[in-house]
Amino acid sequence: MAAATTTTATTTTANAPGYDPPPVAAPTTPFNFAQHLLEANVHRGDKIAYIDDHGQLRYGQLAERVRRFASALQTLGVRREERVLLLMHDCSDWPVCFLGAIYAGIVPVAVNTLLTADDYAYMLQHSRARAALVSAGLLPVLEQAMAKATAEGGHELDHVIVSRSEGALPAGTISLDALIAEHAPQPAAAATGPDDPGFWLYSSGSTGRPKGVLHSQANPYWTAELYAKPILGLTEDDICFSAAKLYFAYGLGNGLTFPLSVGATVVLMAERPTPEAIFRRWLDHRATVFFGAPTGYAGMLASAALPAREQVALRLCSSAGEALPAELGQRFTAHFGCEIIDGIGSTEMLHIYLSNRPGQVRYGTTGWPVPGYTIELRDEEGRPVPDGEVGDLYIQGPSSALMYWGNRDKSRETFQGSWTKSGDKYVRNPDGTYCYAGRSDDMLKVSGIYVSPFEVEATLMQHPAVLEAAVIGINDAQGLTRSKAFVVLKPGTQCVEAELKAFVKERLAPYKYPRLIEFVDSLPKTATGKIQRFRLRERERELQPVECGKDVASNVLLSPNGQLALAGLQ
């Protein structure tokens, strides 16, 4: 077993027991990521690459459409390293546009499809996109964004290219299918280098204004070579399906980089990833590898439509976005006989750098560092902390983003030399695994002792009536921090505050139990499913000055079943 650890500091590149992967060759100039994927699958022309809600796209068809679209962008006058906004629902046109832009040396800016016109207006101005690639159903909100951006000083958008349009298009827009059909394939990819701009992703916005994260041409190559192949063991025989959409860093790896790097088949779905929608794809397309998040797994296990083990073809599942509670992983595996490989990644690192491994899952932990990445836990003064103590998580690895576009101060704070500051807090265990201890801005210090919201949440979720939970700190009349839990109950169940408090006290140190519990219908989340605890904190601040435990009507609504619903947070 290869290892590089110290006895006092939590710095490690140690692998999971018994795992010593071969070294990965670095890409050399010229290197174009789109060309790299197309060449890797040139012998798979007739194999199905994508299955979406409209049909199938084979690898040969994918390659031709990518190269035709690259030619079309250049004909439209979009130049190398200029940006194009990619606002599309998951379908086979998405990888065509994303890879087509990269093939031409143009930079796609993939954005969340669930945002507002105000958000898109900001992104148009911030990215200075020259063209927009948009699903027909999202064209109205893009048009609102363009009008808003124009009113606020203008934008640089020259072309609007519409995917999956039916009927006549508005004046000034172009059909993607027609555009691809009228252009010959571009004969050669742009001669980019590994460190040249490849694409942008916007941060999820869990803490303030989204940031434009600039990734290089080589970054997705590293995530496939270091994680998809050696850790997940993906092969061309797999059928991959991700609940996370392609515009997220996690979903981009799951639904494009990873499967295309090995010639696998991908199932895409445009609709929301409800349990029922996910189950249909599992059953109809016989998905072998599923990529989800803890919230989704909780919802699936609580669904009356949960399939039986013998009905599905799953061999492996992945989880990211937030740490997976051990109880959820254990219940899922008991039902399906399939492990959930929990890991942590970020938009800044592009995908997962700390992960469990198939056959070596330690539920309740995030596993070991992915070989090729170095992990260090540091205290508030930047000094490494010993095993067993909470520290801020820093990562060193080849897939780190280049910068936040137009945000030097935040770039310097996050990208510190070869290290990236994650904003997460972790504890390293004696066996080399890591346990999540919350976000840096979510940690609670109760009576001078750090309390991890996630630890309390995970314990609450072990109760048979609890579906989800979020824990924050609030200040009492004396200015001291008290922990408060917001709890979502499973449909048809009942529970009282005293019962849950006693449940936590029996399982954790007494000082960790939540002093206050509020039952709610739902929790505020980002589109990735991450709980937005900062919104809960904002709500509590708006309710102050309030004596702890007293009811306040201004921001609280009663739902039909008598539970409290957070006004404006659904």
C-alpha positions in Angstrom: 0.0 0.0 0.0 1.4 3.4 -1.0 1.2 6.0 1.8 2.5 9.4 2.6 1.3 10.5 6.0 2.7 12.3 9.1 2.2 11.2 12.7 1.0 14.6 13.9 -0.6 16.4 11.0 -3.7 15.5 9.0 -2.0 15.6 5.6 -2.4 12.5 3.5 -2.3 10.9 0.0 -2.8 7.5 1.6 -4.9 5.1 -0.5 -7.6 2.7 0.7 -6.2 -0.5 2.2 -4.8 -2.8 -0.6 -5.2 -0.2 -3.3 -2.1 1.1 -5.2 -3.2 2.5 -8.6 -0.7 2.9 -11.5 0.4 6.4 -12.3 -1.6 8.5 -14.9 0.2 10.2 -17.8 -0.4 13.9 -18.0 -1.8 15.2 -21.3 0.7 17.1 -23.5 0.2 20.0 -26.0 -1.8 20.0 -28.1 -4.7 18.7 -26.1 -8.3 19.3 -26.9 -10.7 17.5 -24.5 -13.5 17.1 -27.0 -11.1 15.6 -29.6 -9.7 13.3 -26.9 -13.2 11.9 -26.2 -14.1 11.5 -29.9 -10.9 9.7 -30.7 -11.3 7.4 -27.7 -14.6 6.2 -29.3 -13.8 6.2 -33.0 -14.2 2.4 -33.1 -17.6 2.6 -31.4 -19.5 4.3 -34.2 -22.6 2.1 -33.9 -22.7 1.9 -30.1 -25.4 3.9 -28.3 -23.9 6.9 -26.6 -27.0 8.6 -25.3 -30.6 7.7 -24.6 -32.8 10.7 -23.9 -36.5 11.5 -23.8 -36.6 11.7 -27.6 -34.5 8.8 -28.8 -31.0 7.6 -29.1 -27.7 9.0 -30.4 -24.8 6.7 -31.4 -21.2 7.5 -31.0 -20.6 8.0 -34.7 -23.6 10.4 -34.8 -22.3 12.2 -31.7 -18.9 12.8 -33.3 -20.4 14.1 -36.5 -22.8 16.5 -34.8 -20.0 17.8 -32.5 -17.7 18.6 -35.5 -20.6 20.1 -37.5 -21.6 22.3 -34.6 -18.0 23.4 -34.1 -17.9 24.5 -37.7 -21.2 26.3 -37.3 -20.0 28.4 -34.3 -17.0 29.5 -36.2 -19.1 30.5 -39.2 -21.3 32.6 -36.9 -18.2 34.5 -36.0 -17.6 33.2 -32.5 -13.9 33.2 -31.9 -11.5 31.1 -29.9 -11.8 31.5 -26.1 -15.0 33.6 -26.4 -17.9 32.3 -24.3 -21.3 30.8 -25.3 -24.0 30.3 -22.7 -25.4 26.8 -22.5 -28.9 26.9 -21.0 -30.4 23.5 -21.9 -32.4 20.7 -20.3 -30.6 17.3 -20.3 -30.8 15.8 -23.7 -28.4 14.6 -26.4 -28.1 18.1 -27.8 -26.4 19.1 -24.5 -23.2 17.1 -25.0 -23.2 18.0 -28.7 -23.2 21.8 -27.9 -20.7 21.5 -25.0 -18.2 19.3 -26.9 -18.8 21.2 -30.2 -17.8 24.5 -28.5 -14.7 22.9 -26.9 -13.7 21.3 -30.2 -13.7 24.7 -31.8 -11.6 26.2 -28.9 -14.7 28.2 -27.8 -15.7 28.2 -24.1 -19.2 26.9 -23.1 -20.7 28.3 -19.9 -23.0 25.7 -18.6 -25.8 27.2 -16.4 -28.5 25.9 -14.1 -31.9 25.6 -15.8 -33.9 26.4 -12.7 -32.7 30.0 -12.2 -34.5 33.3 -12.8 -34.3 35.9 -15.6 -32.3 38.1 -13.2 -29.8 35.3 -12.7 -29.4 34.8 -16.4 -29.1 38.5 -17.0 -26.2 38.6 -14.6 -24.5 35.6 -16.2 -24.9 37.1 -19.7 -23.2 40.2 -18.6 -20.6 38.5 -16.4 -19.5 36.0 -19.0 -19.9 38.3 -22.0 -21.3 35.4 -23.9 -21.4 35.8 -27.7 -24.1 33.2 -28.3 -26.7 31.3 -26.3 -27.6 27.7 -26.7 -31.0 27.2 -25.2 -33.8 24.6 -25.0 -37.1 25.8 -26.6 -38.9 25.6 -23.3 -36.3 27.9 -21.7 -36.3 30.5 -24.5 -38.9 32.8 -22.8 -36.9 33.2 -19.7 -33.7 33.8 -21.7 -35.6 36.5 -23.7 -36.5 38.1 -20.4 -32.9 38.0 -19.2 -31.7 39.6 -22.5 -34.2 42.4 -22.0 -33.1 42.9 -18.4 -29.4 42.9 -19.4 -30.1 45.4 -22.1 -31.9 47.7 -19.7 -28.9 47.4 -17.3 -26.2 48.3 -19.7 -26.3 45.7 -22.4 -24.9 42.3 -23.3 -22.7 40.9 -26.1 -25.1 38.2 -27.3 -25.2 38.0 -31.1 -26.9 34.6 -31.6 -29.6 32.6 -29.9 -29.5 28.9 -31.0 -32.6 26.9 -30.0 -32.6 23.1 -29.3 -35.7 20.8 -29.8 -37.8 23.6 -31.3 -41.3 22.7 -32.6 -42.9 25.0 -35.2 -41.8 28.5 -36.2 -39.1 30.1 -34.1 -39.1 33.8 -33.0 -37.3 36.2 -35.3 -33.6 36.4 -34.6 -33.2 32.9 -33.4 -31.7 29.8 -35.1 -32.7 26.2 -35.0 -29.9 24.0 -33.7 -30.8 21.1 -36.0 -30.9 23.3 -39.1 -27.6 25.0 -38.2 -25.9 21.6 -37.8 -27.4 20.3 -41.0 -26.1 23.1 -43.1 -22.4 22.9 -42.0 -19.8 20.3 -42.9 -17.8 18.7 -40.1 -14.9 20.7 -38.9 -11.9 18.7 -40.1 -9.6 19.3 -37.1 -10.0 20.4 -33.5 -8.6 23.7 -32.2 -5.0 23.1 -31.2 -5.5 24.0 -27.6 -3.2 23.0 -24.7 -4.0 21.3 -21.4 -4.0 24.6 -19.5 -6.1 26.6 -22.0 -9.6 27.6 -21.0 -12.0 24.8 -21.5 -15.4 25.7 -20.0 -17.1 27.5 -17.2 -19.4 26.3 -14.5 -21.2 28.6 -12.0 -21.0 27.8 -8.3 -24.3 26.6 -6.8 -24.9 29.8 -5.0 -25.3 28.3 -1.6 -23.6 31.4 -0.1 -24.3 34.5 -2.1 -23.8 35.4 -5.8 -22.8 32.5 -8.1 -19.1 32.6 -9.1 -17.9 31.8 -12.6 -15.5 28.9 -12.2 -13.0 28.6 -15.1 -11.8 25.1 -15.9 -9.0 24.1 -18.2 -9.1 21.6 -21.2 -7.3 19.0 -19.1 -9.3 19.1 -15.9 -12.1 16.7 -17.0 -9.4 14.3 -18.3 -7.9 14.1 -14.8 -11.3 13.4 -13.2 -11.9 10.5 -15.5 -8.4 9.0 -15.2 -8.2 9.4 -11.4 -11.7 8.6 -10.4 -14.1 7.2 -13.0 -11.8 4.4 -14.2 -9.8 3.3 -11.1 -12.3 4.1 -8.3 -15.7 3.5 -9.9 -14.4 0.9 -12.3 -16.6 2.2 -15.2 -16.5 0.2 -18.5 -18.1 0.3 -21.9 -20.6 -2.2 -20.7 -22.1 0.2 -18.1 -25.3 2.1 -18.6 -24.9 5.3 -16.5 -27.8 7.5 -15.2 -27.3 10.6 -13.1 -30.0 12.4 -11.1 -27.6 15.4 -11.0 -28.0 17.4 -14.2 -25.2 18.0 -16.7 -24.8 21.7 -15.8 -23.5 20.7 -12.3 -19.9 19.6 -11.9 -21.0 16.3 -10.4 -23.5 15.7 -13.2 -21.0 16.7 -15.9 -18.7 14.0 -14.8 -21.5 11.4 -14.3 -23.2 12.0 -17.6 -20.5 13.1 -20.0 -16.8 12.9 -19.0 -16.9 9.6 -17.2 -19.1 7.4 -19.5 -17.6 8.9 -22.7 -14.1 8.3 -21.5 -14.8 4.5 -21.5 -17.5 4.2 -24.2 -20.4 3.6 -21.9 -24.1 4.4 -22.6 -25.7 7.3 -20.8 -29.4 7.8 -20.0 -30.5 11.5 -19.8 -33.8 12.9 -18.5 -35.1 16.4 -18.8 -37.6 16.3 -15.9 -37.0 16.7 -12.2 -35.4 13.7 -10.6 -38.4 12.5 -8.5 -38.2 9.0 -7.1 -40.8 7.8 -9.6 -38.9 9.4 -12.6 -35.7 7.7 -11.5 -37.3 4.3 -11.0 -38.7 4.4 -14.5 -35.3 4.9 -16.0 -33.9 2.2 -13.8 -36.5 -0.3 -15.1 -36.8 0.9 -18.7 -33.2 1.2 -19.5 -31.6 -1.2 -17.1 -29.1 1.4 -15.6 -26.1 -0.3 -14.0 -24.5 2.8 -12.4 -26.6 5.5 -10.7 -25.4 8.8 -9.5 -27.5 10.6 -6.8 -27.4 12.6 -3.6 -28.4 11.9 0.0 -31.7 13.8 -0.3 -32.7 11.7 -3.4 -31.8 8.4 -1.7 -33.9 9.3 1.3 -36.8 10.1 -1.0 -36.5 6.9 -2.9 -36.3 4.7 0.2 -39.5 6.5 1.5 -41.4 6.0 -1.8 -44.2 3.5 -2.0 -43.0 2.8 -5.6 -39.6 1.6 -4.5 -38.7 -1.3 -6.9 -37.7 -4.7 -5.6 -34.1 -5.8 -5.8 -34.7 -8.3 -8.6 -36.3 -5.6 -10.8 -33.2 -3.5 -11.2 -29.8 -4.0 -12.8 -27.8 -1.7 -10.5 -24.3 -2.8 -9.7 -23.1 0.5 -8.1 -24.4 3.8 -6.9 -22.6 7.1 -6.2 -23.5 9.9 -3.8 -22.2 13.4 -3.5 -23.5 16.9 -2.7 -23.7 16.4 1.0 -22.3 13.6 3.2 -24.4 10.4 3.1 -25.8 9.4 6.5 -24.7 5.9 7.4 -28.3 4.8 8.0 -29.3 5.7 4.5 -26.5 3.8 2.9 -27.1 0.8 5.0 -30.8 0.7 4.3 -30.2 1.1 0.5 -27.7 -1.7 0.4 -29.9 -3.9 2.5 -32.7 -3.4 0.0 -30.8 -3.5 -3.3 -27.7 -5.4 -2.4 -25.8 -2.5 -4.1 -23.3 -0.2 -2.4 -23.5 3.6 -2.4 -20.0 5.0 -2.9 -20.1 8.3 -0.9 -17.6 11.0 -1.9 -17.0 14.7 -1.8 -16.1 17.0 -4.7 -16.8 20.6 -5.6 -17.3 22.9 -8.6 -13.8 24.2 -7.9 -12.2 20.7 -8.1 -14.6 19.6 -10.8 -15.4 16.2 -9.3 -14.7 13.9 -6.4 -11.4 13.9 -4.6 -12.2 12.0 -1.4 -14.2 8.8 -1.7 -15.2 5.4 -0.5 -14.4 2.5 -2.8 -16.4 -0.4 -4.0 -16.0 -3.3 -1.7 -14.4 -1.0 0.9 -17.3 1.2 1.9 -17.2 2.7 5.4 -20.7 4.2 5.7 -20.7 7.3 7.9 -17.4 8.4 6.4 -16.4 10.0 3.1 -13.6 7.4 2.6 -10.0 8.0 1.6 -8.3 10.5 -0.6 -8.6 9.7 -4.3 -5.0 8.8 -5.5 -3.6 11.8 -7.3 -5.0 14.2 -4.7 -3.5 15.3 -1.4 -5.7 16.2 1.5 -4.8 18.4 4.5 -6.9 19.5 7.5 -5.9 22.9 9.0 -6.9 24.9 12.0 -7.9 28.6 11.9 -4.3 29.7 11.9 -3.5 27.4 8.9 -1.7 24.8 10.9 -2.3 21.0 10.3 -4.5 19.4 12.9 -4.0 15.9 14.3 -6.3 13.0 13.8 -9.6 13.2 15.6 -9.8 17.0 15.5 -11.9 19.1 13.3 -10.1 21.0 10.6 -10.7 23.0 7.4 -10.3 20.8 4.3 -7.7 21.8 1.7 -7.0 19.8 -1.5 -4.1 19.6 -3.8 -4.8 18.0 -7.2 -4.6 18.4 -11.0 -8.3 19.2 -11.6 -8.4 22.4 -9.6 -10.0 25.3 -11.4 -7.9 28.2 -12.8 -9.8 31.0 -11.1 -13.1 32.7 -10.4 -13.7 34.9 -13.4 -13.5 38.6 -12.5 -13.2 37.9 -8.8 -9.5 38.2 -7.8 -10.2 38.5 -4.0 -12.2 35.3 -3.9 -9.8 33.5 -6.2 -6.9 34.3 -3.9 -8.9 33.1 -0.9 -9.9 29.8 -2.5 -6.9 29.0 -4.8 -3.9 29.2 -2.6 -0.9 28.2 -4.7 -1.3 24.5 -5.4 -3.9 24.2 -2.7 -7.7 24.7 -2.9 -9.6 25.7 0.2 -12.9 23.7 0.1 -14.9 25.5 2.8 -15.7 22.1 4.4 -14.7 20.9 7.8 -13.6 17.3 8.3 -12.1 14.9 10.9 -9.5 12.2 9.9 -10.0 8.9 11.6 -7.1 6.5 12.6 -7.9 4.2 9.7 -7.3 7.1 7.2 -10.9 7.7 6.4 -12.5 11.1 6.8 -15.8 12.2 8.4 -17.7 15.2 7.4 -18.1 17.9 10.1 -20.1 20.5 8.2 -19.4 23.6 6.2 -17.0 26.1 7.7 -19.8 28.6 8.1 -22.2 26.0 9.4 -20.2 24.7 12.4 -21.6 25.4 15.8 -19.7 26.2 18.9 -21.9 25.4 21.8 -20.5 26.0 25.3 -17.1 26.5 23.7 -17.2 23.1 22.0 -17.5 22.5 18.2 -20.7 20.7 17.3 -21.1 19.3 13.7 -24.6 20.0 12.4 -24.3 17.0 10.1 -23.6 14.7 13.0 -26.8 15.8 14.7 -28.7 15.7 11.4 -27.5 12.2 10.6 -28.6 11.0 14.1 -32.0 12.6 13.8 -32.5 10.8 10.4 -31.9 7.5 12.1 -35.3 8.0 13.7 -37.9 6.0 11.8 -40.2 9.0 11.4 -37.6 11.5 10.1 -37.1 12.1 6.4 -34.8 15.1 6.5 -33.2 17.4 9.1 -31.2 20.6 9.1 -29.4 22.0 12.2 -28.3 25.6 12.7 -27.2 27.7 15.6 -29.3 30.6 17.0 -28.5 33.1 19.7 -30.5 33.2 22.9 -31.3 36.2 25.1 -27.8 35.9 26.7 -26.1 35.9 23.3 -25.1 32.3 23.6 -25.4 29.8 20.7 -28.1 27.2 20.9 -28.7 24.5 18.4 -32.0 24.3 16.5 -33.2 21.5 14.3 -35.7 21.8 11.4 -37.2 18.4 10.8 -39.2 17.0 7.9 -41.3 13.9 8.8 -42.0 11.0 6.5 -45.6 11.0 5.1 -48.0 9.4 7.5 -45.8 9.5 10.5 -45.9 11.5 13.8 -43.4 12.5 16.3 -43.0 15.1 19.1 -40.1 17.3 20.1 -39.3 15.6 23.4 -39.1 12.2 21.6 -36.5 13.4 19.1 -34.4 15.1 21.8 -34.3 11.9 23.9 -33.4 9.9 20.7 -30.4 12.1 20.0 -29.3 12.2 23.7 -29.2 8.4 23.7 -26.8 8.3 20.7 -24.6 11.4 21.0 -22.8 13.2 23.8 -25.5 15.0 25.7 -24.3 18.5 24.8 -25.0 17.8 21.1 -28.7 17.4 21.2 -30.7 20.2 19.6 -32.2 22.5 22.2 -35.1 23.5 19.8 -36.9 21.5 17.2 -39.3 22.8 14.6 -41.3 20.5 12.3 -41.5 21.8 8.7 -42.8 20.6 5.4 -39.6 21.1 3.5 -36.1 22.5 3.7 -34.6 25.3 1.5 -32.1 23.8 -0.9 -30.0 24.6 -3.9 -30.9 23.0 -7.2 -28.2 20.4 -6.5 -30.1 19.3 -3.3 -27.8 20.9 -0.8 -29.5 22.2 2.2 -29.2 26.0 2.5 -28.7 26.4 6.2 -27.8 30.1 5.6 -31.5 30.7 4.6 -32.6 29.1 7.8 -30.2 31.4 9.7 -31.5 34.4 7.8 -35.1 33.5 8.7 -34.2 33.2 12.4 -32.5 36.6 12.4 -35.6 38.2 10.8 -37.7 36.7 13.7 -35.6 38.3 16.4 -35.8 39.6 18.9 -37.7 36.6 19.9 -37.6 34.6 23.1 -36.4 31.1 22.3 -39.3 28.6 22.0 -42.0 31.3 21.5 -44.2 31.1 18.4 -44.0 33.9 15.8 -46.6 34.2 13.1 -44.9 36.7 10.7 -42.8 34.2 8.8 -44.4 30.9 9.7 -47.3 29.3 7.9 -49.4 26.3 9.0 -49.6 23.6 6.4 -52.8 21.5 6.0 -51.3 18.7 8.2 -50.6 21.1 11.0 -46.8 21.1 10.5 -45.0 24.4 10.2 -43.9 25.5 6.7 -41.2 28.1 6.2 -42.7 31.1 4.4 -40.9 31.8 1.2 -38.4 29.0 1.5 -40.1 26.3 -0.7 
